[in-house]
Amino acid sequence: MKKLIGSIVISFVAFGCGNNTDNTEQVSAVPKTSVQVTSIRSGSVSDNLELFATTVYLKRNIVTAPIPAFITKVNVHLGDRVSQGAILYELESKERRALGNQTSKLDTSLTNFGVVKVKAPASGIISTLDKQQPGDYVLEGGQLCTIAESNDLAFQLNVPYEFNAFIKQGKTCTIILPDNSIHTVTIITPLTAMNMASQTQSILAKATESLFLPENLIVRVLVNKGNDNSKQILPKSCVQSDEMMKEFWVMKLINDTTAVKVPVTVGNKNQSEVEIVSP
């Protein structure tokens, strides 16, 4: 009987100890919000305005025939790059063609009589080739070809008027060609005409290096909208907002357990960071 009573007492004691252990575990398991603390850094967020531009040649030289003559030789093709002084065409006058080789027999000094070599007035690219067939007859002043001067290659940007504040004369921009090569251009001058349909203004930019590009090539232009490098920068995940994305705030940690809501004004942002303009 005594053994039975002792066993019962021991069972109750063990049961009671087990309950105390469970209660202690439940009290100690306090849920906490998972947060990560970060600090503000100084810098700027690159916020690029993406526009499109087309290549144009501002200056063209029209090559014409100096005399009425037959074309005997064409030394260029459409799109060729030529240097100043290069021989583009060789012409033969009507008189020389009528006399044939008799002139050189009569007088050796007349060997090159009636032979005209037309040279390039400037370096550039053959943009039009009006006469490309030997044997054609051209009148005096007849157009032979057109040379677009490579030094006057420009990019014509089509800028919506509301973005004109970011496109200032002398500002440098980045262009990306269709082959993904990157180059730098400088804004030189705005044009006075506006496109009535798209309400965009044409602005010219020139490359800082010599480029060989065809005309009417469409390129991408990246314009940096912010140049200040002394802004406050936070990770984008720190900034919260309302449903309308009109009010923004951050949670500022004031001690080891308390964070307060601080309304902020945001500036430029990208996929990972955002500028804090104020406070």
C-alpha positions in Angstrom: 0.0 0.0 0.0 2.8 2.4 0.9 4.6 1.6 -2.4 1.4 2.3 -4.3 1.0 5.7 -2.5 4.6 6.6 -3.3 4.2 5.8 -6.9 1.1 8.0 -7.2 2.9 10.9 -5.4 5.9 10.6 -7.8 3.6 10.6 -10.8 1.9 13.8 -9.7 5.2 15.4 -9.1 6.5 14.5 -12.5 3.3 15.7 -14.1 3.5 19.0 -12.3 7.1 19.5 -13.4 6.2 18.8 -17.0 3.4 21.4 -16.9 5.8 24.0 -15.5 8.3 23.4 -18.3 5.7 23.8 -21.0 4.5 27.1 -19.5 8.0 28.4 -19.3 8.6 27.7 -23.0 5.3 29.3 -24.0 6.1 32.5 -22.1 9.7 32.8 -23.5 8.5 32.5 -27.2 7.6 36.2 -27.8 7.1 36.9 -31.5 9.2 39.7 -33.1 9.0 41.6 -36.3 11.9 40.8 -38.7 13.6 44.1 -39.6 16.9 45.2 -41.0 18.6 48.4 -39.9 20.4 50.6 -42.4 21.9 54.1 -42.6 21.8 57.0 -45.0 24.6 57.5 -47.5 25.5 60.5 -49.6 25.5 60.4 -53.4 23.1 60.6 -56.3 20.8 58.2 -58.1 21.2 58.1 -61.9 17.8 59.0 -63.4 18.2 59.0 -67.2 15.7 60.4 -69.7 15.7 58.2 -72.7 15.1 59.9 -76.1 15.6 59.0 -79.7 17.6 60.7 -82.4 18.5 60.4 -86.1 21.8 61.0 -87.8 22.0 64.0 -90.2 24.7 65.7 -92.1 24.6 69.4 -91.8 26.9 70.3 -94.7 26.8 68.8 -98.2 29.0 69.5 -101.2 27.4 69.1 -104.6 30.0 68.0 -107.2 29.1 69.3 -110.7 30.7 69.0 -114.2 32.9 72.0 -115.1 32.3 71.6 -118.9 29.9 69.7 -121.2 31.6 66.3 -121.5 31.3 62.5 -121.6 32.0 60.5 -118.5 34.8 58.1 -119.1 35.5 56.8 -115.6 33.7 56.7 -112.3 36.0 56.1 -109.3 33.4 56.1 -106.4 30.3 54.2 -105.3 27.4 55.3 -103.2 28.4 55.3 -99.5 32.1 55.5 -100.1 34.3 57.6 -97.8 36.5 60.0 -99.8 39.3 62.4 -98.9 39.6 66.0 -100.1 41.4 66.0 -103.5 40.5 62.4 -104.5 39.6 62.0 -108.1 35.9 61.1 -108.4 35.2 61.3 -112.2 37.2 61.5 -115.4 35.5 63.4 -118.2 36.2 63.8 -121.9 35.1 66.8 -123.9 33.2 66.7 -127.1 36.1 68.1 -129.1 38.5 65.4 -127.9 36.0 62.7 -128.6 35.5 64.1 -132.1 39.3 64.3 -132.9 40.2 61.0 -131.2 44.0 60.5 -130.8 44.8 63.0 -133.7 45.5 65.8 -131.2 48.5 64.0 -129.7 49.9 63.2 -133.1 49.7 66.8 -134.2 51.2 68.3 -131.0 52.5 66.3 -128.0 51.6 69.1 -125.7 47.9 68.4 -126.4 48.1 64.8 -125.0 45.7 65.7 -122.2 43.6 68.1 -124.2 39.9 67.8 -123.3 40.5 65.4 -120.4 39.0 66.7 -117.1 39.5 65.1 -113.7 36.8 66.0 -111.2 38.2 66.0 -107.6 36.5 65.9 -104.2 36.1 69.5 -102.7 36.0 68.1 -99.2 36.4 64.9 -97.2 33.2 63.0 -96.5 30.8 60.4 -97.6 29.1 59.9 -101.0 25.5 60.4 -100.1 24.1 60.6 -103.6 25.5 59.3 -106.9 23.7 61.0 -109.7 26.0 59.8 -112.5 27.5 56.4 -112.1 27.6 55.0 -115.7 30.6 55.7 -117.9 29.6 57.0 -121.4 26.8 59.3 -120.0 26.9 62.9 -121.3 26.6 65.7 -118.8 26.0 69.4 -119.4 28.1 72.1 -117.8 27.0 72.4 -114.2 25.3 69.1 -114.2 25.2 67.3 -110.8 27.5 64.3 -110.6 27.3 63.4 -106.9 26.9 64.8 -103.4 29.5 64.6 -100.6 28.2 64.8 -97.0 31.1 66.1 -94.9 31.9 63.6 -92.1 33.0 66.4 -89.8 29.5 67.8 -89.8 27.7 64.6 -88.6 25.0 65.6 -86.1 22.3 63.8 -84.1 18.8 65.3 -84.3 17.0 64.7 -81.0 13.2 64.9 -80.8 12.5 66.3 -77.3 9.1 66.7 -75.8 8.8 70.4 -74.7 8.3 69.5 -71.0 11.8 68.0 -70.9 13.5 71.1 -72.4 14.8 72.0 -68.9 17.1 69.0 -69.0 18.4 69.7 -72.6 20.8 72.7 -72.2 23.4 73.9 -74.7 26.8 72.4 -73.8 25.3 69.5 -71.9 26.9 66.1 -72.6 24.7 63.0 -73.2 25.2 59.4 -74.0 24.2 57.8 -77.3 23.7 54.0 -77.8 24.0 52.8 -81.4 22.1 49.8 -82.7 25.3 47.7 -82.3 25.2 48.6 -78.5 28.3 50.8 -78.8 28.3 53.8 -76.5 29.5 57.3 -77.4 29.3 60.8 -76.0 27.6 63.8 -77.7 27.3 67.4 -76.8 24.1 69.5 -77.2 24.9 72.3 -79.6 21.8 74.2 -80.6 17.9 73.9 -80.5 15.9 74.3 -83.7 13.0 76.7 -83.8 10.5 74.3 -85.4 8.1 72.1 -83.4 6.6 68.9 -84.7 2.9 69.7 -84.7 1.7 66.0 -84.4 4.1 64.9 -81.6 4.8 68.3 -80.0 8.5 67.6 -79.9 11.3 70.1 -80.6 14.3 69.2 -82.7 17.7 69.7 -81.0 21.1 69.1 -82.5 24.0 67.3 -80.8 27.4 66.5 -82.1 29.7 63.6 -81.2 32.9 64.3 -79.4 34.7 61.9 -81.7 34.8 61.2 -85.4 32.1 58.7 -86.4 31.3 57.1 -89.7 27.6 56.5 -89.7 24.9 56.4 -92.4 22.3 59.1 -92.5 18.8 58.6 -90.9 20.2 56.0 -88.5 18.0 55.9 -85.3 19.9 55.9 -82.0 19.0 56.0 -78.3 20.0 59.0 -76.3 20.4 59.0 -72.5 20.1 62.3 -70.7 21.0 62.5 -67.0 18.3 64.5 -65.2 20.3 65.0 -62.0 23.8 66.2 -61.5 23.9 66.8 -57.7 26.1 64.2 -55.9 25.2 65.3 -52.4 21.8 63.8 -51.9 20.7 61.4 -49.2 20.4 57.9 -50.5 18.4 55.0 -49.0 17.6 51.5 -50.2 14.2 51.5 -52.0 12.8 49.0 -49.6 13.1 51.5 -46.7 10.6 53.9 -48.2 6.9 53.2 -47.8 4.0 55.0 -49.4 0.2 55.1 -49.5 -1.9 53.5 -52.2 -1.9 56.6 -54.4 2.0 57.0 -54.2 1.6 60.6 -53.1 2.8 60.3 -49.5 6.1 58.7 -48.5 7.7 57.9 -45.2 10.5 55.9 -43.5 10.6 54.3 -40.1 13.4 55.9 -38.1 14.9 53.9 -35.3 15.3 56.1 -32.1 16.4 53.4 -29.7 16.9 49.6 -29.6 13.1 48.9 -29.5 11.2 51.9 -31.0 10.9 53.2 -34.5 8.9 56.4 -35.5 7.3 57.3 -38.7 9.0 60.2 -40.5 7.4 61.7 -43.7 9.9 62.3 -46.5 10.1 63.8 -49.9 11.7 61.6 -52.5 13.7 62.5 -55.6 15.2 60.3 -58.3 15.0 56.6 -57.9 16.0 53.4 -59.7 15.4 49.7 -59.1 17.3 49.6 -55.8 17.8 53.1 -54.3 15.9 56.3 -53.9 17.0 59.9 -53.1 15.6 61.6 -50.0 15.2 65.3 -50.7 13.8 66.3 -47.3 14.1 66.4 -44.4 
